[in-house]
Amino acid sequence: MKTLLYMLLALTVLVSCNTTQDVVSNSSSETINEEDTIKITSDETEYEIIIMEPGFGYWLKSTAKPEGYYSQQYLETRNRLLVNEWNLRATQPNLYNPDMYLFPIDYNSTTDYGYDVNYKLYNYFVYFQLKNKIRLSNFIPRI
C-alpha cells in the first residue's frame, strides 16, 4: 500500500505565552493516545493517510464540519493550495520552524484520493492552523 502522508507532529507544539483561549485543544496534556492517531486507508485507491497529533481525533469528531458538508472538488482545491504552501515551508527550514513542518506531503492533484482522504487532510490543515495560530493560505481557517 502506498503511503500518501505521514505527519508526526506529536512532539512539536507551538505555545503562545499570552493565549487566553485555546480554540482547538481539548486538554492540557500533549500526549498522543489511540484517538489522536487517524489512519485512513482505501483498498480501492491503495493510498493511506496517517496523522498523529494530540487532540486532532477529538477535534475531528467534535468540532469539524461533518463529512458531506464540503464537496470533494472543494476539498481537492483547498488541499492543493494548502499542500503547496506546506511543502514550501517544509523545504525551507531556515525560514520556517522545521519542527512544525517535518515532512513534505506527497499529494498529486491529478490523483483521485477519494472523499475520505481529502476530507481528513483538509480538516487536519484547519486544525493545524487554528492550533498554531498561523495561516497557510489567504483563506481564513474556520470551523
C-alpha positions in Angstrom: 0.0 0.0 0.0 1.4 3.4 -0.9 1.8 5.9 1.8 0.4 9.2 0.9 1.2 11.1 4.1 2.9 10.6 7.4 2.7 13.5 9.7 4.4 13.2 13.0 3.8 16.4 14.8 3.0 14.9 18.2 6.1 16.3 19.9 6.1 19.7 18.3 3.6 22.2 19.7 3.8 25.9 19.4 2.8 27.5 22.7 1.7 31.1 22.8 2.6 32.9 26.1 -0.4 35.2 26.1 -3.1 32.9 25.0 -6.4 33.5 26.7 -8.5 31.0 24.8 -7.4 27.7 23.2 -9.6 27.2 20.1 -8.7 23.6 19.4 -7.2 21.9 22.5 -9.3 19.5 24.4 -6.9 19.1 27.3 -3.8 20.4 28.7 -2.0 17.2 28.1 0.0 16.9 24.8 0.4 13.1 24.8 -0.9 11.0 21.9 -3.5 8.4 22.6 -5.2 6.0 20.3 -7.9 8.5 19.4 -5.2 11.0 18.3 -3.9 8.7 15.5 -6.1 9.0 12.5 -5.4 6.4 9.8 -7.4 6.4 6.5 -6.9 3.5 4.1 -8.7 2.5 1.0 -8.2 -0.7 -0.9 -9.7 0.9 -3.9 -7.2 3.7 -4.2 -4.3 2.0 -2.5 -3.4 5.2 -0.5 -3.3 5.9 3.1 -3.0 8.9 5.3 -1.7 8.7 8.9 -2.0 11.7 11.1 -0.6 11.6 14.6 -1.4 14.8 16.5 -2.5 15.4 20.1 -6.2 16.4 20.2 -6.8 16.0 16.4 -9.0 12.9 16.7 -11.2 14.5 19.3 -11.4 17.8 17.4 -12.3 16.0 14.1 -15.2 14.2 15.8 -16.4 17.1 17.9 -15.7 20.3 16.1 -15.0 19.8 12.4 -17.8 20.1 9.8 -19.4 16.7 9.2 -18.5 14.5 6.3 -20.5 15.6 3.3 -20.5 19.3 4.2 -17.9 20.1 1.6 -17.8 18.7 -1.9 -14.9 16.6 -3.0 -13.9 19.3 -5.6 -13.8 22.0 -2.8 -11.6 19.8 -0.6 -9.3 19.0 -3.5 -8.9 22.6 -4.5 -8.2 23.7 -0.9 -5.8 20.8 -0.3 -3.8 21.6 -3.4 -3.2 25.1 -2.2 -2.5 24.1 1.4 -0.2 21.2 0.4 1.8 23.5 -1.8 2.3 26.0 1.0 3.1 23.2 3.5 5.7 21.7 1.1 7.3 25.1 0.5 7.7 25.6 4.3 8.9 22.0 4.8 11.7 22.6 2.3 12.8 25.9 3.8 13.8 25.2 7.4 15.8 28.4 7.6 12.6 30.5 7.2 10.0 28.3 8.8 10.1 26.3 12.0 11.4 22.8 10.9 9.7 21.2 14.0 6.3 22.2 12.6 6.8 21.0 9.0 8.6 17.8 9.5 7.9 16.1 6.1 6.7 17.3 2.7 3.4 15.9 1.7 3.2 13.7 -1.4 -0.1 14.9 -2.9 -0.7 14.7 -6.6 -3.6 16.9 -7.7 -4.3 14.7 -10.6 -4.9 11.6 -8.5 -8.4 10.9 -7.1 -7.7 10.0 -3.4 -11.4 9.9 -2.7 -13.5 11.9 -0.3 -12.3 10.5 3.0 -8.7 11.2 2.4 -9.4 14.7 1.2 -11.8 15.4 4.0 -9.4 14.4 6.8 -6.4 16.1 5.1 -8.3 19.4 4.8 -9.5 19.2 8.4 -6.0 18.5 9.6 -4.9 21.7 7.9 -7.7 23.6 9.5 -6.8 22.1 12.9 -3.1 22.8 12.4 -3.7 26.4 11.5 -6.1 27.1 14.4 -3.9 25.3 17.0 -0.8 27.1 15.9 -2.4 30.5 15.1 -0.9 30.6 11.6 -2.3 30.7 8.1 -1.1 28.5 5.2 -3.2 30.4 2.6 -5.2 33.6 2.0 -8.2 31.7 3.3 -9.0 32.1 7.0 -9.2 28.7 8.6 -12.6 28.4 10.2 -14.8 25.7 11.6 
